């Protein structure tokens, strides 16, 4: 535990220094990549401490590390943050729909998390993150935080498969994202035809 505490302190000190340097000077791509890797390393440490009672807010710190990396255009951090916010929004929407724990706060937080999560996904997508594009497509297919639009959703999913050049893995990809129903495969054929 002492080792992890020292690691956190050391990484936080380095990150603070790098952040100040970045704010005052022009930085290189190598320095930005190093700063992003330090944020992600710190996120991993906090993630490993999630069930430790000495770090009750480790989950919050994981998100904050991702936010730090996302602010300097890390595609992975933008994706991770978008994904976790969409998941929480869906959870809150579910308990709101269930009725037992329905209240204005859940509804408000669900909308806020959807909006923020989608913004991070779109940023990751703009930075060419394939899984972000795929998850964004799922949001449209399922109406998560956006008006349901299956065509737009499939266009994004198909574009992600095309970008990854993984047509040979379509059944596994569809199974992983929950689209392994016959109607989705027939829709895939139509959408793939549009690309040709």
FENUR-V750089 format. One line per field, one symbol per residue. psi: psi as a letter, one per 20 degrees, with the letter a starting at -180 (. if undefined). Layout:
psi: ???
This chain:
psi: hhghghggggghgghgghggghhhrpqrhghghggghgghghghghhijhjpiimikhgghgghghgghhikloggggggggghhgghggghhghghhhgkprhgggghggghgggghghghghghjkoghggghgghgggiknirppnhggghgggghhgghillhijgggggghjkklqhhhhhhggghhhhh.
